[in-house]
């Protein structure tokens, strides 16, 4: 019998209510898959790449070697260009690590215009993007196994 995967869920807490719903969706999927789940919170989406890098470093130094990652958070457009900086720079840093380190990662970072859009995407009984991110991470673990990476 195969060892259940160990997944790290990294959640940006800037919008606590939306983050909680994303976590609920992801957790349900991971628990149904029998995964071992570790969870850390960070202040916002820009801190997710740093936490991911720290987790990778810790794994290299004898800490937990995660099979996959689920990242969750929300960026809502405001009146300034900060939205663009947060969305683009966090995505760039995450994708750089994913491709350089061959990571199995499910991205559940919402980039939306308003809270209504965020809720429609986060809600477990609607689009359930937290659950979708967890499913993507699990699928990418299988892809990595099939490719022998």
C-alpha positions in Angstrom: 0.0 0.0 0.0 1.4 3.4 -1.0 2.2 5.9 1.7 -0.3 8.8 1.8 1.0 12.1 0.4 2.1 14.8 2.8 0.8 18.2 1.7 1.6 21.6 2.9 -1.2 24.2 2.7 0.0 27.8 2.7 -2.8 30.3 3.3 -2.7 34.1 2.9 -4.9 35.5 5.7 -5.4 39.0 4.4 -9.1 38.3 3.8 -9.8 35.9 6.7 -13.3 34.9 5.8 -12.4 34.1 2.2 -9.2 32.3 3.3 -11.3 30.1 5.7 -13.6 29.1 2.9 -10.7 28.2 0.6 -9.1 26.2 3.4 -12.4 24.3 4.0 -12.6 23.3 0.4 -9.0 22.2 0.2 -9.0 20.3 3.5 -12.1 18.3 2.5 -10.5 17.2 -0.7 -7.1 16.3 0.9 -8.8 14.5 3.8 -10.9 12.5 1.3 -7.7 11.5 -0.5 -6.1 10.4 2.8 -3.3 13.0 2.7 -1.4 14.1 5.7 -1.9 17.9 5.9 0.3 20.5 7.4 -0.9 24.1 7.4 0.8 27.4 7.8 -0.6 30.9 7.5 1.1 34.0 6.1 -0.1 37.6 6.2 -0.8 38.0 2.5 -0.3 36.6 -1.0 3.1 38.3 -1.5 4.4 36.2 1.5 3.4 32.9 0.0 6.5 32.5 -2.2 8.7 33.2 0.8 6.9 30.6 2.9 7.1 28.1 0.0 10.9 28.7 -0.3 11.3 28.3 3.5 9.4 25.0 3.4 11.7 23.8 0.6 14.8 24.9 2.5 13.6 23.2 5.7 13.0 20.0 3.7 16.6 20.1 2.4 17.8 20.6 6.0 16.1 17.5 7.4 12.6 18.9 7.9 9.4 17.6 6.2 9.9 16.7 2.6 6.5 17.5 1.2 5.0 15.6 -1.7 2.9 18.6 -2.7 1.7 22.1 -1.9 -1.6 23.9 -2.0 -1.4 27.7 -1.9 -4.5 29.7 -1.0 -5.3 33.4 -0.9 -7.2 36.3 -2.5 -6.2 39.5 -4.2 -9.0 41.9 -4.8 -8.5 44.8 -7.2 -8.5 48.2 -5.4 -8.0 51.8 -6.5 -4.2 51.5 -7.0 -1.8 49.4 -9.0 -0.9 47.4 -5.9 -3.2 44.6 -7.1 -1.1 44.2 -10.2 2.1 44.0 -8.3 0.8 41.4 -5.8 -0.9 39.2 -8.5 2.0 39.3 -11.0 5.0 39.2 -8.7 3.6 36.4 -6.4 2.6 34.3 -9.5 6.0 34.8 -11.1 7.9 33.8 -7.9 5.7 30.8 -7.4 6.0 29.5 -11.0 9.8 30.0 -10.9 10.0 27.7 -7.9 7.5 25.2 -9.3 9.4 24.8 -12.5 12.9 25.0 -11.0 12.2 22.6 -8.1 9.7 20.3 -10.0 7.0 20.9 -7.4 3.5 19.4 -7.4 1.5 22.5 -6.5 -2.2 23.5 -6.7 -2.7 27.2 -7.0 -5.8 28.5 -5.2 -4.9 32.2 -5.2 -7.9 34.1 -6.4 -7.4 37.3 -8.4 -10.7 39.1 -8.6 -12.4 42.5 -9.1 -14.5 42.4 -5.9 -15.6 40.4 -2.9 -18.7 39.0 -4.7 -16.4 37.4 -7.3 -14.1 36.2 -4.5 -17.0 34.5 -2.6 -18.4 32.9 -5.8 -15.0 31.3 -6.4 -14.1 30.4 -2.7 -17.5 29.1 -1.6 -17.4 25.3 -1.2 -21.0 25.1 -2.5 -20.1 27.2 -5.6 -16.8 27.1 -7.6 -14.8 25.7 -4.6 -11.4 26.9 -5.9 -9.8 25.7 -2.7 -10.9 22.2 -3.4 -9.8 22.6 -7.1 -6.4 23.6 -5.9 -6.1 20.6 -3.7 -7.2 18.3 -6.6 -4.6 19.9 -8.8 -1.8 19.3 -6.3 -2.9 15.6 -6.0 -3.0 15.3 -9.8 0.5 16.8 -10.1 1.9 14.4 -7.5 0.7 11.6 -9.8 2.1 13.3 -12.9 5.5 13.6 -11.2 5.4 9.9 -10.2 4.5 8.8 -13.7 7.3 10.8 -15.2 9.8 9.6 -12.6 10.7 13.2 -11.6 
